[in-house]
């Protein structure tokens, strides 16, 4: 009897087993066969302050192309650097790696260091153009929106892949590929150079004006051209660059003083109304509008840039006896100016996305979420410099893992807008910061 009851129980359990509907990958309403992407550093795979092979393989553009290939996309070509290359930065330097560095106090610690004494200049001077291969990735490190129209764009990251002199990026990316689907992540570089200079040089792209000089009209023409033959696409908003680790890693109140140094600074600054205590204090900065002496302490919310020479801070009184120059800090007014322009750019992006019926990725919200931290497949992810897994050693561009996470945001937007089911990337398969 017990055996009969046991068999009956098993049959009931089998009969009640829930069905799991598996949704097969599909392209929905898009045609991914000829995918083209246009953007700056993330799209290109610029990482650790350099363009190099492994970074390109883990670029936002290439990761998107891999996932689109699962739903009908074709082969995707990039202007790859040599596999053995040490990489090349905007300033001709090699890529950054994490290594041991000895400071002016003779203390050794892990720090970003250059892989080689110089970057791979020969790679920038060698054309990778091939008339039989159409590049799908038109991510150009440093690319601003007006640059897309320039017939004389001198950026070497572009000229190495250019078919011939006098051809704009827009013409190259459209006519060499006949795009059926596109992804755009532009606008970051239009504010970033200004922010990285401490708001001293490289002014931000004007919001409106002539095509090829402004943000709004230039972006509208880019989208009209790309979608003119019926191609669908996805476009991203712009993050608040002032929240990137490049601008947030060094605390403003990390001027640590002993009794003797506090006494020295008080003898200098007490006569003009500033006091220092033993322990932590705010650094001093140049500010011509502050007072007759043009100096003041940093205020809450202001930023010290990662470009600050820390040996000069530790051993030569920079930031205390000698206030930080403007190129190493962002004041509240400068931060507000940058954030206002970003908000204006994002309003334009959203309006144009609606006009051209594009999917929209809100990267501003995604980047902001990194500041609060998250857990991805059991692994903590946040915006902390080096340890957070997302940002590379330049404090601005993403690691391969960061690009994979951002790629999933693009996929979410595409799937939602175009009723697709493009599989997501397993971000843990891609590089975070590599420790020695």
C-alpha positions, 0 to 999 in steps of 0.5 A, spaced: 500 500 500 505 504 501 508 503 495 502 505 491 501 511 495 509 513 493 508 512 486 501 516 486 505 521 489 510 521 484 505 522 478 502 527 482 508 531 483 510 530 475 504 532 473 504 539 477 511 540 474 511 548 472 512 549 465 518 554 464 517 558 457 524 560 454 524 566 450 529 565 444 533 571 442 530 575 437 531 582 434 524 584 435 523 590 430 530 592 429 535 589 423 542 588 426 545 586 420 549 592 419 551 595 425 555 601 426 556 605 433 559 612 433 562 615 440 568 617 444 572 613 449 568 608 451 565 606 444 572 605 442 575 601 448 580 607 450 581 604 457 587 606 463 588 612 459 590 609 452 588 605 446 590 598 446 588 591 443 585 588 449 581 594 451 578 595 444 576 587 444 572 589 451 569 596 448 562 598 449 562 598 441 564 591 440 560 588 446 554 591 443 556 587 436 557 581 440 550 581 443 547 583 436 550 577 433 546 573 437 540 575 433 542 576 426 548 581 426 554 580 422 561 580 423 563 587 426 570 590 424 574 595 429 581 599 427 585 594 432 591 596 435 597 590 435 596 585 440 603 586 443 602 594 443 603 598 450 598 602 448 598 610 446 594 615 450 592 622 447 599 625 450 603 619 447 604 615 453 603 608 454 597 605 458 597 605 465 597 599 470 597 598 477 604 597 480 609 599 485 611 607 486 616 610 491 614 617 493 618 623 495 618 620 502 621 614 500 614 610 501 612 605 496 605 603 495 601 600 489 599 606 484 597 607 477 604 607 473 606 607 465 607 600 462 613 603 458 617 609 458 613 611 451 607 610 448 606 606 441 607 612 437 608 607 431 601 605 431 598 611 430 602 613 424 600 606 421 594 606 417 589 600 418 584 602 413 583 596 408 578 598 402 575 590 403 573 591 410 568 596 413 569 598 420 563 598 424 566 601 430 567 609 429 568 610 437 574 615 437 577 617 443 576 625 444 571 625 439 566 631 440 560 632 436 562 638 431 568 633 430 563 628 426 563 634 420 570 636 420 573 635 413 580 636 416 579 632 423 586 631 425 585 626 431 590 621 430 585 616 433 581 617 427 586 619 421 589 612 422 583 609 420 580 614 415 580 612 408 583 618 405 584 625 407 578 630 407 573 625 409 568 626 415 567 621 420 560 621 418 561 620 411 566 614 413 561 611 417 555 612 413 557 610 406 562 605 408 557 601 412 550 602 410 547 602 417 541 598 418 542 599 426 546 604 430 548 606 437 551 613 439 554 615 445 556 622 444 557 628 448 561 626 454 568 629 450 564 635 449 564 637 456 570 633 459 576 636 456 573 643 460 572 639 466 579 636 466 583 642 465 579 645 471 575 649 467 581 653 465 581 651 457 578 647 452 571 650 452 565 646 452 561 645 445 556 651 445 549 648 445 546 651 439 549 655 433 551 653 426 552 645 424 559 643 425 560 648 431 554 646 436 551 641 439 543 641 438 543 642 430 549 638 429 547 632 433 540 632 429 543 632 422 547 626 425 541 622 427 537 624 420 543 622 416 544 615 420 536 614 420 535 616 413 535 610 410 530 607 415 535 604 420 533 604 427 538 606 433 539 607 440 542 613 443 545 615 450 544 621 455 551 624 458 553 622 465 555 628 470 563 627 469 564 631 475 562 625 479 567 620 476 573 618 480 578 623 476 574 628 480 572 625 487 578 620 489 582 626 493 578 628 499 578 636 500 580 635 507 586 631 507 591 636 509 593 632 515 598 637 519 602 636 525 603 641 531 609 644 527 606 645 520 599 647 523 603 653 527 607 655 520 600 655 516 597 659 522 603 664 521 602 665 514 594 665 514 592 668 520 593 675 518 588 674 513 582 670 517 584 663 516 586 658 521 589 651 521 588 645 526 592 639 528 589 633 524 585 634 518 584 641 514 582 643 507 587 645 502 588 652 500 586 654 493 587 660 488 581 664 487 582 671 485 574 673 487 575 670 494 579 676 497 584 681 496 589 676 497 586 671 492 586 665 496 581 661 500 580 654 503 576 649 499 569 648 500 564 642 501 562 639 494 568 642 490 573 637 487 581 636 487 583 633 480 587 626 479 592 630 475 594 633 482 602 632 483 601 628 489 609 629 491 608 636 490 603 636 496 607 631 500 613 634 500 613 641 497 607 644 500 602 645 494 595 646 497 598 649 503 603 654 503 602 654 495 595 654 494 592 649 488 592 653 482 586 653 478 588 647 473 587 642 479 581 644 482 573 645 480 570 650 484 562 650 486 561 655 480 565 651 475 561 644 477 555 648 476 556 650 470 558 644 467 552 640 470 548 645 467 551 644 460 550 637 461 543 637 463 542 642 457 545 637 452 541 631 455 534 635 454 536 635 447 538 628 446 531 626 449 528 631 445 531 628 438 531 621 440 523 622 441 523 626 434 527 620 431 524 614 434 530 612 438 531 608 444 534 612 450 539 609 455 539 614 461 547 613 463 546 619 467 542 615 472 546 609 471 553 612 473 549 616 479 547 609 481 555 607 481 556 612 487 551 608 491 554 601 489 550 595 487 551 588 487 552 584 480 551 576 481 554 576 488 560 581 486 560 588 489 560 594 484 561 601 485 565 607 483 571 607 488 577 608 484 581 602 483 577 597 488 570 599 485 571 594 479 568 599 474 573 605 472 579 604 469 586 607 472 585 614 469 579 615 473 574 616 467 574 611 462 570 604 464 574 597 465 572 592 460 567 590 466 564 597 466 563 597 459 559 590 459 555 593 465 553 599 461 552 594 454 547 591 458 543 598 459 544 599 452 541 592 451 535 594 456 533 600 452 533 596 445 529 590 448 524 595 451 523 600 445 524 595 439 520 588 443 527 585 442 530 579 446 537 580 446 541 576 451 545 580 456 553 580 457 556 576 463 560 582 466 564 578 470 567 575 464 571 581 463 576 585 466 576 589 472 583 592 475 588 587 474 593 587 480 600 585 480 
